[in-house]
Amino acid sequence: MLLSVRPRRAPAAVPVACDSALTVRGGSFGHGRDAVLTGVDLTVHPGEVVAVRGPNGAGKSTLVRGVLGLCDVQAGDVRFFDVPRARFRDWHRVGYVPQRHTVAGGVPVTVRELVSSGRLSRLRTWQRFGEADRCAVDCALEGAGLAGFDRRLVAELSGGQQRRALLARALAGDPELLLLDEPTAGVDAASQRVLASTLAGLAETGAAVVVVVHELGPLAEVVTRTVTLPAVGTRC
């Protein structure tokens, strides 16, 4: 598959240990034997914010879910930080914000409790939540524009605020690679501006970001490259 790429501005010059945060070579993703995407080649470097765009059914979500192993990988090579995915174990380095319109469930949970769960991948079974973890949660809440919302129930938040809570949960894990699937869908302009500011700050630290979007909107000044998928099937 040919991916059209539109460069925007250069990523921040931050010293990094690996040349790439995410590499896909000859990737094919789908369901069982049915391929949605084939022949995908993509490299995302630290400090980049890469937008994945395309019409409905192009397979944007399939690409993100495929590299994470949430869809079938039928062919090709996927690497995180130069390590083949089959041998990659440092999943605390990777953050993921799924395509969901709500995070409210049957069990009442506060915003802080939800965001704190993003630190669990960094804790060993014998470790307790410490000061560094609480500071990371506070920073994540502030970065997602939810400072002062920590005691609110997630179910009481608006759709845009719930999306911010999911972003904060991912940020709490201090990811070096962050993948976001349609984080601006159904979200107001204010929340989109918060997202843009947060992603810009994350990239400045040397983290890599892949974000699936229909329209760039406020993200236009943050995105360093745009990858466009043609309409070639159904989404995952």
C-alpha positions as CSV (number, residue, x, y, z in Angstrom):
1,M,0.0,0.0,0.0
2,L,1.3,3.5,-0.9
3,L,1.0,6.0,1.9
4,S,1.1,9.7,0.9
5,V,3.0,11.7,3.4
6,R,2.8,15.5,3.9
7,P,5.6,17.0,6.0
8,R,4.8,19.9,8.2
9,R,7.5,21.0,10.6
10,A,10.7,19.3,11.9
11,P,10.5,17.5,15.2
12,A,12.3,18.7,18.2
13,A,16.0,17.9,18.4
14,V,16.0,15.6,21.5
15,P,18.7,13.0,22.1
16,V,17.2,9.5,21.9
17,A,18.5,6.0,22.4
18,C,16.7,4.5,19.4
19,D,16.4,5.7,15.9
20,S,12.7,4.8,15.7
21,A,9.9,4.4,18.2
22,L,7.7,2.5,15.8
23,T,8.6,0.7,12.6
24,V,6.3,-1.3,10.2
25,R,7.7,-3.0,7.2
26,G,5.4,-4.8,4.7
27,G,2.7,-5.0,7.3
28,S,-0.7,-6.6,6.5
29,F,-3.5,-6.3,9.1
30,G,-7.1,-7.5,9.3
31,H,-9.3,-10.2,10.6
32,G,-8.4,-13.9,10.1
33,R,-7.6,-14.2,6.4
34,D,-9.4,-11.0,5.4
35,A,-6.8,-8.2,5.0
36,V,-7.9,-4.6,5.6
37,L,-4.4,-3.1,5.1
38,T,-1.6,-4.6,3.1
39,G,2.0,-3.7,2.3
40,V,2.2,-1.0,5.0
41,D,5.6,0.7,5.5
42,L,5.8,3.3,8.3
43,T,8.5,4.7,10.5
44,V,7.8,7.0,13.4
45,H,10.8,8.7,15.0
46,P,11.1,10.1,18.6
47,G,9.9,13.7,18.7
48,E,7.4,13.3,15.8
49,V,3.7,13.8,15.9
50,V,2.3,11.7,13.0
51,A,-1.3,12.1,11.9
52,V,-3.0,9.2,10.2
53,R,-5.9,10.4,8.0
54,G,-8.2,8.9,5.4
55,P,-11.9,8.3,4.6
56,N,-14.1,6.0,6.6
57,G,-13.2,2.4,5.9
58,A,-9.6,3.2,5.0
59,G,-8.3,1.2,7.9
60,K,-6.9,4.0,10.1
61,S,-8.0,2.2,13.3
62,T,-6.9,-1.1,11.9
63,L,-3.3,0.2,11.5
64,V,-3.1,1.4,15.2
65,R,-4.8,-1.7,16.5
66,G,-2.7,-3.9,14.3
67,V,0.6,-2.7,15.5
68,L,-0.6,-3.2,19.0
69,G,-1.6,-6.8,18.3
70,L,-5.4,-6.0,18.8
71,C,-6.0,-7.1,15.2
72,D,-4.5,-10.0,13.3
73,V,-1.1,-9.4,11.8
74,Q,-1.0,-11.4,8.6
75,A,2.4,-10.4,7.3
76,G,5.3,-8.0,7.8
77,D,7.5,-6.8,10.6
78,V,6.4,-4.5,13.5
79,R,9.0,-3.1,15.9
80,F,8.9,-0.9,19.0
81,F,12.1,0.9,19.7
82,D,14.0,-1.3,17.3
83,V,12.7,-4.5,19.1
84,P,10.5,-7.0,17.2
85,R,7.0,-6.9,18.7
86,A,7.1,-10.6,19.5
87,R,10.1,-9.9,21.8
88,F,9.0,-6.5,23.1
89,R,8.3,-6.6,26.8
90,D,8.6,-2.9,27.9
91,W,4.9,-2.1,27.3
92,H,5.1,0.7,29.9
93,R,6.9,2.7,27.2
94,V,3.8,2.6,25.0
95,G,0.6,4.5,25.7
96,Y,-2.7,3.9,23.9
97,V,-5.9,6.0,23.8
98,P,-8.7,3.9,22.2
99,Q,-11.5,5.1,20.0
100,R,-14.3,5.4,22.6
101,H,-17.0,8.0,23.2
102,T,-17.4,7.2,26.9
103,V,-15.4,5.7,29.7
104,A,-18.3,5.5,32.1
105,G,-19.1,2.0,33.4
106,G,-21.2,0.2,35.9
107,V,-18.7,0.8,38.8
108,P,-18.3,4.4,40.0
109,V,-14.8,5.6,39.6
110,T,-13.2,9.0,40.1
111,V,-11.1,10.8,37.6
112,R,-8.0,10.3,39.8
113,E,-8.7,6.6,40.2
114,L,-9.0,6.2,36.4
115,V,-5.8,8.2,35.7
116,S,-3.9,6.4,38.4
117,S,-4.5,3.1,36.7
118,G,-2.2,4.3,34.0
119,R,0.7,4.0,36.4
120,L,0.1,0.3,37.1
121,S,2.3,-0.9,34.1
122,R,5.3,0.8,35.7
123,L,4.8,-0.8,39.1
124,R,6.1,-4.3,40.1
125,T,3.7,-6.6,41.9
126,W,5.4,-5.8,45.2
127,Q,5.5,-2.0,44.8
128,R,3.1,0.4,46.4
129,F,1.9,3.6,44.8
130,G,4.5,6.2,45.8
131,E,5.1,10.0,45.7
132,A,6.6,9.8,42.2
133,D,3.4,8.0,41.0
134,R,1.2,10.6,42.6
135,C,3.2,13.4,41.0
136,A,2.9,11.7,37.6
137,V,-0.9,11.5,38.0
138,D,-1.0,15.2,39.0
139,C,1.0,16.1,35.9
140,A,-1.1,14.0,33.7
141,L,-4.3,15.6,35.0
142,E,-2.9,19.1,34.5
143,G,-1.6,18.2,31.0
144,A,-5.0,16.9,30.0
145,G,-6.7,20.0,31.3
146,L,-8.4,18.1,34.2
147,A,-6.7,19.7,37.2
148,G,-9.4,20.2,39.8
149,F,-11.5,17.3,38.4
150,D,-9.7,14.5,40.3
151,R,-12.5,13.9,42.7
152,R,-15.3,14.0,40.1
153,L,-16.9,10.8,39.0
154,V,-16.0,9.9,35.4
155,A,-19.7,9.3,34.7
156,E,-20.4,12.9,35.5
157,L,-18.0,14.3,32.9
158,S,-18.9,15.4,29.4
159,G,-17.8,13.4,26.4
160,G,-14.9,15.7,25.8
161,Q,-13.8,15.6,29.4
162,Q,-14.0,11.8,29.3
163,R,-11.7,11.7,26.3
164,R,-9.3,14.0,28.3
165,A,-9.4,11.5,31.2
166,L,-8.4,8.6,28.8
167,L,-5.6,10.8,27.6
168,A,-4.5,11.6,31.1
169,R,-4.5,7.9,32.0
170,A,-2.1,7.2,29.1
171,L,0.1,10.2,30.0
172,A,0.4,9.0,33.6
173,G,2.5,6.1,32.4
174,D,5.1,8.5,30.9
175,P,4.9,6.9,27.5
176,E,7.7,7.2,25.0
177,L,5.3,6.3,22.2
178,L,1.6,7.4,22.4
179,L,-1.0,6.1,20.0
180,L,-4.4,7.8,19.9
181,D,-7.4,6.6,17.9
182,E,-9.8,9.5,16.9
183,P,-9.2,11.5,20.1
184,T,-10.9,14.6,18.6
185,A,-14.1,12.8,17.4
186,G,-17.2,14.5,19.0
187,V,-14.9,16.7,21.2
188,D,-15.4,20.4,21.5
189,A,-12.8,22.9,20.2
190,A,-11.5,23.7,23.7
191,S,-10.7,20.0,24.4
192,Q,-9.0,19.8,21.0
193,R,-6.8,22.8,21.8
194,V,-5.9,21.2,25.2
195,L,-5.0,18.0,23.3
196,A,-2.8,19.9,20.8
197,S,-0.9,21.6,23.6
198,T,-0.4,18.4,25.4
199,L,0.9,16.5,22.3
200,A,3.3,19.4,21.6
201,G,4.7,19.2,25.1
202,L,5.0,15.4,24.8
203,A,6.9,15.6,21.5
204,E,9.3,18.2,23.0
205,T,10.4,15.6,25.6
206,G,11.4,13.3,22.7
207,A,8.3,11.1,22.8
208,A,6.7,9.9,19.5
209,V,3.0,10.3,18.8
210,V,0.7,8.7,16.3
211,V,-2.8,10.2,16.1
212,V,-5.7,9.0,14.0
213,V,-7.9,12.0,12.9
214,H,-10.5,12.9,10.3
215,E,-9.6,16.6,10.4
216,L,-6.5,18.2,11.9
217,G,-8.2,21.3,13.3
218,P,-6.1,22.7,16.2
219,L,-3.6,19.8,15.7
220,A,-2.5,21.3,12.5
221,E,0.3,23.3,14.1
222,V,1.5,20.3,16.1
223,V,1.6,17.5,13.5
224,T,5.0,17.0,11.9
225,R,3.8,14.5,9.2
226,T,0.5,13.4,7.8
227,V,0.0,9.9,6.5
228,T,-3.0,9.4,4.3
229,L,-4.7,6.0,3.7
230,P,-6.9,5.4,0.7
231,A,-10.3,3.8,1.1
232,V,-9.4,0.1,0.8
233,G,-11.7,-1.8,3.1
234,T,-13.6,-1.8,6.4
235,R,-12.2,-0.6,9.6
236,C,-11.2,-2.8,12.5
